[in-house]
Amino acid sequence: MKRIGFIGLGIMGKPMCKNLLKAGYEVVVFARKQAVVDEVVALGASAANGPRDVAARSEAVITMLPDSPDVEDVVLGKDGVIEGASRGSILIDMSSIAPLVSREVGRRLAERGIEMLDAPVSGGEPRAIDGTLSVMAGGKQAVFDAWYDVMKAMAASVVRVGDLGAGSVAKLANQIIVAINIAAVSEALVLATKAGVAPEHVHGAIRGGLAGSAVLEAKGPLMLDRKFQPGFRLNLHIKDLANVLATSHGLAVPLPLTAAVMEMMQALKAADRGDRDHSALITHYESLAGVEVRRTAN
Protein backbone atom coordinates (compact mmCIF):
# COMPACT_ATOMS: atom_id res chain seq x y z
CA MET A 1 0.00 0.00 0.00
CA LYS A 2 1.30 3.43 -0.94
CA ARG A 3 2.53 5.79 1.76
CA ILE A 4 0.94 9.22 1.40
CA GLY A 5 2.02 12.50 2.94
CA PHE A 6 -0.70 15.02 3.76
CA ILE A 7 -0.08 18.69 4.54
CA GLY A 8 -2.98 20.92 5.56
CA LEU A 9 -5.69 19.61 7.90
CA GLY A 10 -8.29 22.36 7.74
CA ILE A 11 -12.04 22.17 7.09
CA MET A 12 -11.44 20.18 3.89
CA GLY A 13 -8.07 18.57 4.49
CA LYS A 14 -8.87 16.84 7.76
CA PRO A 15 -11.82 14.77 6.46
CA MET A 16 -9.93 14.04 3.23
CA CYS A 17 -7.03 12.69 5.26
CA LYS A 18 -9.41 10.60 7.35
CA ASN A 19 -10.83 9.03 4.19
CA LEU A 20 -7.34 8.02 3.07
CA LEU A 21 -6.85 6.32 6.43
CA LYS A 22 -10.22 4.56 6.08
CA ALA A 23 -9.10 3.29 2.67
CA GLY A 24 -6.07 1.66 4.28
CA TYR A 25 -3.30 4.01 3.20
CA GLU A 26 -0.36 4.82 5.43
CA VAL A 27 -0.51 8.57 5.94
CA VAL A 28 2.16 10.93 7.26
CA VAL A 29 0.77 14.33 8.27
CA PHE A 30 1.80 17.85 9.08
CA ALA A 31 -0.32 20.87 10.03
CA ARG A 32 0.19 24.02 12.06
CA LYS A 33 -2.50 23.12 14.61
CA GLN A 34 -1.31 20.33 16.88
CA ALA A 35 -4.86 19.43 17.94
CA VAL A 36 -5.88 18.33 14.43
CA VAL A 37 -2.60 16.44 14.01
CA ASP A 38 -3.34 14.58 17.24
CA GLU A 39 -6.85 13.82 16.01
CA VAL A 40 -5.70 12.07 12.84
CA VAL A 41 -2.75 10.41 14.59
CA ALA A 42 -5.29 8.82 16.93
CA LEU A 43 -6.88 7.30 13.81
CA GLY A 44 -3.61 5.79 12.58
CA ALA A 45 -1.65 8.57 10.87
CA SER A 46 1.98 9.34 11.67
CA ALA A 47 3.08 12.88 12.56
CA ALA A 48 5.97 14.60 10.79
CA ASN A 49 8.14 17.53 11.85
CA GLY A 50 7.43 19.63 8.77
CA PRO A 51 6.92 19.55 4.98
CA ARG A 52 10.46 18.30 4.31
CA ASP A 53 10.00 15.42 6.74
CA VAL A 54 6.60 14.55 5.23
CA ALA A 55 8.14 14.34 1.76
CA ALA A 56 11.13 12.29 2.92
CA ARG A 57 8.80 9.68 4.39
CA SER A 58 6.24 9.49 1.54
CA GLU A 59 5.89 8.32 -2.04
CA ALA A 60 3.46 11.14 -2.75
CA VAL A 61 2.60 14.33 -0.88
CA ILE A 62 -0.89 15.82 -0.96
CA THR A 63 -1.19 19.51 -0.14
CA MET A 64 -4.52 21.11 0.82
CA LEU A 65 -3.67 24.72 1.59
CA PRO A 66 -5.48 28.07 1.49
CA ASP A 67 -3.79 29.96 -1.37
CA SER A 68 -0.93 30.22 -3.84
CA PRO A 69 1.64 31.74 -1.43
CA ASP A 70 0.99 28.92 1.06
CA VAL A 71 1.66 26.28 -1.59
CA GLU A 72 4.80 28.05 -2.78
CA ASP A 73 6.12 28.30 0.79
CA VAL A 74 5.30 24.72 1.82
CA VAL A 75 6.58 23.17 -1.41
CA LEU A 76 9.46 25.43 -2.49
CA GLY A 77 10.43 27.25 0.70
CA LYS A 78 13.04 26.47 3.34
CA ASP A 79 12.59 22.91 4.63
CA GLY A 80 9.83 22.50 2.05
CA VAL A 81 8.59 19.45 0.18
CA ILE A 82 11.14 19.96 -2.58
CA GLU A 83 13.99 19.48 -0.11
CA GLY A 84 12.70 16.14 1.18
CA ALA A 85 11.13 14.54 -1.88
CA SER A 86 12.99 11.86 -3.83
CA ARG A 87 13.39 11.72 -7.61
CA GLY A 88 10.32 9.95 -8.99
CA SER A 89 8.02 10.98 -6.14
CA ILE A 90 4.95 13.15 -6.71
CA LEU A 91 3.18 16.21 -5.39
CA ILE A 92 -0.61 16.19 -5.67
CA ASP A 93 -1.69 19.75 -4.91
CA MET A 94 -5.39 19.72 -4.13
CA SER A 95 -5.46 23.39 -3.09
CA SER A 96 -7.32 26.01 -5.12
CA ILE A 97 -4.60 28.30 -6.48
CA ALA A 98 -3.70 30.32 -9.57
CA PRO A 99 -2.92 28.19 -12.67
CA LEU A 100 0.34 30.03 -13.36
CA VAL A 101 1.54 29.22 -9.84
CA SER A 102 0.70 25.55 -10.37
CA ARG A 103 2.78 25.52 -13.52
CA GLU A 104 5.73 27.29 -11.90
CA VAL A 105 5.72 24.95 -8.89
CA GLY A 106 5.56 22.01 -11.30
CA ARG A 107 8.48 23.39 -13.32
CA ARG A 108 10.64 23.75 -10.22
CA LEU A 109 9.78 20.24 -9.05
CA ALA A 110 10.49 18.78 -12.49
CA GLU A 111 14.05 20.13 -12.27
CA ARG A 112 14.49 17.71 -9.34
CA GLY A 113 12.75 14.81 -11.09
CA ILE A 114 9.58 15.18 -9.04
CA GLU A 115 6.20 14.86 -10.78
CA MET A 116 3.13 16.97 -10.01
CA LEU A 117 -0.62 16.97 -10.45
CA ASP A 118 -2.73 20.03 -9.75
CA ALA A 119 -5.97 18.49 -8.53
CA PRO A 120 -8.30 20.96 -6.81
CA VAL A 121 -11.62 19.76 -5.45
CA SER A 122 -15.24 20.86 -5.29
CA GLY A 123 -18.00 19.85 -2.93
CA GLY A 124 -17.32 21.60 0.36
CA GLU A 125 -17.03 20.11 3.82
CA PRO A 126 -20.05 17.72 3.61
CA ARG A 127 -18.64 15.96 0.54
CA ALA A 128 -15.14 15.99 1.97
CA ILE A 129 -16.53 14.12 4.97
CA ASP A 130 -18.53 11.69 2.81
CA GLY A 131 -15.64 11.13 0.39
CA THR A 132 -17.78 12.28 -2.53
CA LEU A 133 -15.78 15.29 -3.74
CA SER A 134 -15.22 16.13 -7.39
CA VAL A 135 -11.55 16.28 -8.38
CA MET A 136 -10.40 18.11 -11.51
CA ALA A 137 -6.79 17.21 -12.26
CA GLY A 138 -4.06 18.49 -14.53
CA GLY A 139 -0.83 16.67 -15.34
CA LYS A 140 0.62 13.79 -17.29
CA GLN A 141 -1.80 10.98 -18.13
CA ALA A 142 0.56 8.32 -16.78
CA VAL A 143 0.95 10.11 -13.46
CA PHE A 144 -2.81 10.63 -13.21
CA ASP A 145 -3.44 6.94 -13.90
CA ALA A 146 -0.86 5.83 -11.32
CA TRP A 147 -2.42 7.91 -8.53
CA TYR A 148 -6.08 7.79 -9.57
CA ASP A 149 -7.01 5.31 -6.82
CA VAL A 150 -5.53 7.54 -4.13
CA MET A 151 -7.61 10.51 -5.29
CA LYS A 152 -10.67 8.30 -5.72
CA ALA A 153 -10.46 7.35 -2.03
CA MET A 154 -11.53 10.93 -1.30
CA ALA A 155 -13.91 11.57 -4.18
CA ALA A 156 -16.86 10.37 -6.21
CA SER A 157 -15.49 11.88 -9.41
CA VAL A 158 -11.85 12.22 -10.50
CA VAL A 159 -11.36 13.66 -13.99
CA ARG A 160 -8.16 14.63 -15.81
CA VAL A 161 -8.87 17.81 -17.76
CA GLY A 162 -5.47 18.38 -19.36
CA ASP A 163 -1.83 19.15 -18.67
CA LEU A 164 -0.46 20.72 -15.51
CA GLY A 165 -2.44 23.85 -14.64
CA ALA A 166 -5.61 22.64 -16.33
CA GLY A 167 -7.03 21.41 -13.04
CA SER A 168 -6.67 24.88 -11.54
CA VAL A 169 -8.36 26.44 -14.59
CA ALA A 170 -11.27 24.00 -14.20
CA LYS A 171 -11.55 24.94 -10.52
CA LEU A 172 -11.73 28.63 -11.44
CA ALA A 173 -14.58 27.81 -13.83
CA ASN A 174 -16.26 25.83 -11.04
CA GLN A 175 -16.00 28.76 -8.63
CA ILE A 176 -17.54 31.14 -11.16
CA ILE A 177 -20.58 28.89 -11.51
CA VAL A 178 -20.92 28.31 -7.76
CA ALA A 179 -20.65 32.02 -6.90
CA ILE A 180 -23.19 33.12 -9.49
CA ASN A 181 -25.54 30.29 -8.51
CA ILE A 182 -25.42 31.32 -4.85
CA ALA A 183 -26.20 34.89 -5.88
CA ALA A 184 -29.14 33.70 -8.01
CA VAL A 185 -30.56 31.54 -5.20
CA SER A 186 -30.19 34.48 -2.82
CA GLU A 187 -32.05 36.82 -5.16
CA ALA A 188 -34.86 34.31 -5.67
CA LEU A 189 -35.43 33.59 -1.98
CA VAL A 190 -35.27 37.27 -1.02
CA LEU A 191 -37.82 38.09 -3.74
CA ALA A 192 -40.16 35.34 -2.53
CA THR A 193 -39.89 36.52 1.07
CA LYS A 194 -40.53 40.17 0.16
CA ALA A 195 -43.58 39.08 -1.86
CA GLY A 196 -45.00 37.25 1.16
CA VAL A 197 -44.52 33.72 -0.19
CA ALA A 198 -42.89 31.12 2.07
CA PRO A 199 -39.34 30.74 0.74
CA GLU A 200 -39.15 27.05 1.65
CA HIS A 201 -42.23 26.43 -0.51
CA VAL A 202 -40.60 28.23 -3.42
CA HIS A 203 -37.45 26.18 -2.87
CA GLY A 204 -39.47 22.96 -2.91
CA ALA A 205 -41.40 23.99 -6.02
CA ILE A 206 -38.44 24.89 -8.20
CA ARG A 207 -35.83 22.33 -7.18
CA GLY A 208 -37.20 19.67 -9.53
CA GLY A 209 -37.32 21.94 -12.57
CA LEU A 210 -34.73 23.62 -14.76
CA ALA A 211 -33.72 25.90 -11.88
CA GLY A 212 -32.66 22.91 -9.81
CA SER A 213 -28.94 22.67 -9.10
CA ALA A 214 -26.43 21.24 -6.65
CA VAL A 215 -26.05 24.75 -5.21
CA LEU A 216 -29.81 25.05 -4.67
CA GLU A 217 -29.84 21.66 -2.94
CA ALA A 218 -26.82 22.29 -0.74
CA LYS A 219 -27.10 26.00 0.05
CA GLY A 220 -30.84 26.67 -0.05
CA PRO A 221 -31.56 24.81 3.21
CA LEU A 222 -28.64 26.58 4.93
CA MET A 223 -30.09 29.94 3.92
CA LEU A 224 -33.58 28.95 5.09
CA ASP A 225 -32.27 27.71 8.44
CA ARG A 226 -29.80 30.62 8.89
CA LYS A 227 -26.91 28.17 9.26
CA PHE A 228 -23.92 30.19 8.13
CA GLN A 229 -21.14 28.44 10.02
CA PRO A 230 -18.43 27.81 7.43
CA GLY A 231 -18.44 24.81 5.18
CA PHE A 232 -16.61 27.03 2.70
CA ARG A 233 -15.70 30.49 3.95
CA LEU A 234 -16.60 33.64 2.06
CA ASN A 235 -12.98 34.75 2.44
CA LEU A 236 -11.81 31.65 0.57
CA HIS A 237 -14.34 32.22 -2.21
CA ILE A 238 -13.11 35.80 -2.45
CA LYS A 239 -9.58 34.42 -2.83
CA ASP A 240 -10.76 32.11 -5.61
CA LEU A 241 -12.60 34.88 -7.43
CA ALA A 242 -9.50 37.07 -7.17
CA ASN A 243 -7.63 34.30 -9.00
CA VAL A 244 -10.48 34.05 -11.50
CA LEU A 245 -10.43 37.77 -12.29
CA ALA A 246 -6.63 37.98 -12.42
CA THR A 247 -6.60 35.10 -14.90
CA SER A 248 -9.48 36.50 -16.94
CA HIS A 249 -7.83 39.93 -17.13
CA GLY A 250 -4.60 38.33 -18.30
CA LEU A 251 -6.51 36.55 -21.06
CA ALA A 252 -8.72 39.55 -21.95
CA VAL A 253 -11.90 37.68 -21.00
CA PRO A 254 -14.53 40.02 -19.47
CA LEU A 255 -16.50 38.39 -16.61
CA PRO A 256 -19.09 40.99 -15.57
CA LEU A 257 -21.29 38.68 -13.47
CA THR A 258 -18.33 37.27 -11.58
CA ALA A 259 -17.05 40.77 -10.91
CA ALA A 260 -20.45 41.81 -9.52
CA VAL A 261 -20.60 38.85 -7.14
CA MET A 262 -17.02 39.52 -6.07
CA GLU A 263 -17.98 43.05 -5.01
CA MET A 264 -20.95 41.77 -2.99
CA MET A 265 -18.68 39.29 -1.21
CA GLN A 266 -16.18 42.08 -0.56
CA ALA A 267 -18.97 44.10 1.06
CA LEU A 268 -19.65 41.22 3.44
CA LYS A 269 -15.95 40.92 4.20
CA ALA A 270 -15.86 44.63 5.03
CA ALA A 271 -18.78 44.00 7.41
CA ASP A 272 -16.73 41.33 9.25
CA ARG A 273 -18.74 38.44 7.76
CA GLY A 274 -15.87 36.90 5.77
CA ASP A 275 -15.59 33.89 8.08
CA ARG A 276 -19.18 32.86 7.38
CA ASP A 277 -20.14 30.23 4.82
CA HIS A 278 -20.44 31.61 1.29
CA SER A 279 -24.19 30.97 1.47
CA ALA A 280 -24.22 34.03 3.75
CA LEU A 281 -24.15 36.04 0.52
CA ILE A 282 -27.93 36.08 0.95
CA THR A 283 -27.50 38.45 3.92
CA HIS A 284 -26.21 41.13 1.51
CA TYR A 285 -29.44 40.90 -0.47
CA GLU A 286 -31.47 40.89 2.74
CA SER A 287 -29.84 44.15 3.78
CA LEU A 288 -30.71 45.72 0.43
CA ALA A 289 -34.34 44.52 0.51
CA GLY A 290 -35.01 44.99 4.23
CA VAL A 291 -36.16 41.40 4.81
CA GLU A 292 -34.82 38.26 6.44
CA VAL A 293 -35.23 34.90 4.72
CA ARG A 294 -36.15 32.03 7.01
CA ARG A 295 -38.58 29.14 7.15
CA THR A 296 -42.16 30.17 8.01
CA ALA A 297 -44.13 28.71 10.90
CA ASN A 298 -46.94 27.35 8.69
C-alpha positions in Angstrom: 0.0 0.0 0.0 1.3 3.4 -0.9 2.5 5.8 1.8 0.9 9.2 1.4 2.0 12.5 2.9 -0.7 15.0 3.8 -0.1 18.7 4.5 -3.0 20.9 5.6 -5.7 19.6 7.9 -8.3 22.4 7.7 -12.0 22.2 7.1 -11.4 20.2 3.9 -8.1 18.6 4.5 -8.9 16.8 7.8 -11.8 14.8 6.5 -9.9 14.0 3.2 -7.0 12.7 5.3 -9.4 10.6 7.4 -10.8 9.0 4.2 -7.3 8.0 3.1 -6.9 6.3 6.4 -10.2 4.6 6.1 -9.1 3.3 2.7 -6.1 1.7 4.3 -3.3 4.0 3.2 -0.4 4.8 5.4 -0.5 8.6 5.9 2.2 10.9 7.3 0.8 14.3 8.3 1.8 17.8 9.1 -0.3 20.9 10.0 0.2 24.0 12.1 -2.5 23.1 14.6 -1.3 20.3 16.9 -4.9 19.4 17.9 -5.9 18.3 14.4 -2.6 16.4 14.0 -3.3 14.6 17.2 -6.8 13.8 16.0 -5.7 12.1 12.8 -2.7 10.4 14.6 -5.3 8.8 16.9 -6.9 7.3 13.8 -3.6 5.8 12.6 -1.7 8.6 10.9 2.0 9.3 11.7 3.1 12.9 12.6 6.0 14.6 10.8 8.1 17.5 11.9 7.4 19.6 8.8 6.9 19.5 5.0 10.5 18.3 4.3 10.0 15.4 6.7 6.6 14.6 5.2 8.1 14.3 1.8 11.1 12.3 2.9 8.8 9.7 4.4 6.2 9.5 1.5 5.9 8.3 -2.0 3.5 11.1 -2.7 2.6 14.3 -0.9 -0.9 15.8 -1.0 -1.2 19.5 -0.1 -4.5 21.1 0.8 -3.7 24.7 1.6 -5.5 28.1 1.5 -3.8 30.0 -1.4 -0.9 30.2 -3.8 1.6 31.7 -1.4 1.0 28.9 1.1 1.7 26.3 -1.6 4.8 28.0 -2.8 6.1 28.3 0.8 5.3 24.7 1.8 6.6 23.2 -1.4 9.5 25.4 -2.5 10.4 27.2 0.7 13.0 26.5 3.3 12.6 22.9 4.6 9.8 22.5 2.0 8.6 19.5 0.2 11.1 20.0 -2.6 14.0 19.5 -0.1 12.7 16.1 1.2 11.1 14.5 -1.9 13.0 11.9 -3.8 13.4 11.7 -7.6 10.3 9.9 -9.0 8.0 11.0 -6.1 4.9 13.2 -6.7 3.2 16.2 -5.4 -0.6 16.2 -5.7 -1.7 19.7 -4.9 -5.4 19.7 -4.1 -5.5 23.4 -3.1 -7.3 26.0 -5.1 -4.6 28.3 -6.5 -3.7 30.3 -9.6 -2.9 28.2 -12.7 0.3 30.0 -13.4 1.5 29.2 -9.8 0.7 25.5 -10.4 2.8 25.5 -13.5 5.7 27.3 -11.9 5.7 24.9 -8.9 5.6 22.0 -11.3 8.5 23.4 -13.3 10.6 23.8 -10.2 9.8 20.2 -9.0 10.5 18.8 -12.5 14.0 20.1 -12.3 14.5 17.7 -9.3 12.8 14.8 -11.1 9.6 15.2 -9.0 6.2 14.9 -10.8 3.1 17.0 -10.0 -0.6 17.0 -10.5 -2.7 20.0 -9.7 -6.0 18.5 -8.5 -8.3 21.0 -6.8 -11.6 19.8 -5.5 -15.2 20.9 -5.3 -18.0 19.8 -2.9 -17.3 21.6 0.4 -17.0 20.1 3.8 -20.0 17.7 3.6 -18.6 16.0 0.5 -15.1 16.0 2.0 -16.5 14.1 5.0 -18.5 11.7 2.8 -15.6 11.1 0.4 -17.8 12.3 -2.5 -15.8 15.3 -3.7 -15.2 16.1 -7.4 -11.5 16.3 -8.4 -10.4 18.1 -11.5 -6.8 17.2 -12.3 -4.1 18.5 -14.5 -0.8 16.7 -15.3 0.6 13.8 -17.3 -1.8 11.0 -18.1 0.6 8.3 -16.8 0.9 10.1 -13.5 -2.8 10.6 -13.2 -3.4 6.9 -13.9 -0.9 5.8 -11.3 -2.4 7.9 -8.5 -6.1 7.8 -9.6 -7.0 5.3 -6.8 -5.5 7.5 -4.1 -7.6 10.5 -5.3 -10.7 8.3 -5.7 -10.5 7.4 -2.0 -11.5 10.9 -1.3 -13.9 11.6 -4.2 -16.9 10.4 -6.2 -15.5 11.9 -9.4 -11.8 12.2 -10.5 -11.4 13.7 -14.0 -8.2 14.6 -15.8 -8.9 17.8 -17.8 -5.5 18.4 -19.4 -1.8 19.1 -18.7 -0.5 20.7 -15.5 -2.4 23.8 -14.6 -5.6 22.6 -16.3 -7.0 21.4 -13.0 -6.7 24.9 -11.5 -8.4 26.4 -14.6 -11.3 24.0 -14.2 -11.6 24.9 -10.5 -11.7 28.6 -11.4 -14.6 27.8 -13.8 -16.3 25.8 -11.0 -16.0 28.8 -8.6 -17.5 31.1 -11.2 -20.6 28.9 -11.5 -20.9 28.3 -7.8 -20.6 32.0 -6.9 -23.2 33.1 -9.5 -25.5 30.3 -8.5 -25.4 31.3 -4.8 -26.2 34.9 -5.9 -29.1 33.7 -8.0 -30.6 31.5 -5.2 -30.2 34.5 -2.8 -32.0 36.8 -5.2 -34.9 34.3 -5.7 -35.4 33.6 -2.0 -35.3 37.3 -1.0 -37.8 38.1 -3.7 -40.2 35.3 -2.5 -39.9 36.5 1.1 -40.5 40.2 0.2 -43.6 39.1 -1.9 -45.0 37.3 1.2 -44.5 33.7 -0.2 -42.9 31.1 2.1 -39.3 30.7 0.7 -39.1 27.0 1.7 -42.2 26.4 -0.5 -40.6 28.2 -3.4 -37.5 26.2 -2.9 -39.5 23.0 -2.9 -41.4 24.0 -6.0 -38.4 24.9 -8.2 -35.8 22.3 -7.2 -37.2 19.7 -9.5 -37.3 21.9 -12.6 -34.7 23.6 -14.8 -33.7 25.9 -11.9 -32.7 22.9 -9.8 -28.9 22.7 -9.1 -26.4 21.2 -6.6 -26.1 24.7 -5.2 -29.8 25.1 -4.7 -29.8 21.7 -2.9 -26.8 22.3 -0.7 -27.1 26.0 0.1 -30.8 26.7 -0.1 -31.6 24.8 3.2 -28.6 26.6 4.9 -30.1 29.9 3.9 -33.6 29.0 5.1 -32.3 27.7 8.4 -29.8 30.6 8.9 -26.9 28.2 9.3 -23.9 30.2 8.1 -21.1 28.4 10.0 -18.4 27.8 7.4 -18.4 24.8 5.2 -16.6 27.0 2.7 -15.7 30.5 4.0 -16.6 33.6 2.1 -13.0 34.7 2.4 -11.8 31.7 0.6 -14.3 32.2 -2.2 -13.1 35.8 -2.5 -9.6 34.4 -2.8 -10.8 32.1 -5.6 -12.6 34.9 -7.4 -9.5 37.1 -7.2 -7.6 34.3 -9.0 -10.5 34.1 -11.5 -10.4 37.8 -12.3 -6.6 38.0 -12.4 -6.6 35.1 -14.9 -9.5 36.5 -16.9 -7.8 39.9 -17.1 -4.6 38.3 -18.3 -6.5 36.6 -21.1 -8.7 39.6 -22.0 -11.9 37.7 -21.0 -14.5 40.0 -19.5 -16.5 38.4 -16.6 -19.1 41.0 -15.6 -21.3 38.7 -13.5 -18.3 37.3 -11.6 -17.0 40.8 -10.9 -20.4 41.8 -9.5 -20.6 38.8 -7.1 -17.0 39.5 -6.1 -18.0 43.1 -5.0 -20.9 41.8 -3.0 -18.7 39.3 -1.2 -16.2 42.1 -0.6 -19.0 44.1 1.1 -19.6 41.2 3.4 -15.9 40.9 4.2 -15.9 44.6 5.0 -18.8 44.0 7.4 -16.7 41.3 9.2 -18.7 38.4 7.8 -15.9 36.9 5.8 -15.6 33.9 8.1 -19.2 32.9 7.4 -20.1 30.2 4.8 -20.4 31.6 1.3 -24.2 31.0 1.5 -24.2 34.0 3.8 -24.2 36.0 0.5 -27.9 36.1 1.0 -27.5 38.4 3.9 -26.2 41.1 1.5 -29.4 40.9 -0.5 -31.5 40.9 2.7 -29.8 44.1 3.8 -30.7 45.7 0.4 -34.3 44.5 0.5 -35.0 45.0 4.2 -36.2 41.4 4.8 -34.8 38.3 6.4 -35.2 34.9 4.7 -36.1 32.0 7.0 -38.6 29.1 7.2 -42.2 30.2 8.0 -44.1 28.7 10.9 -46.9 27.3 8.7 
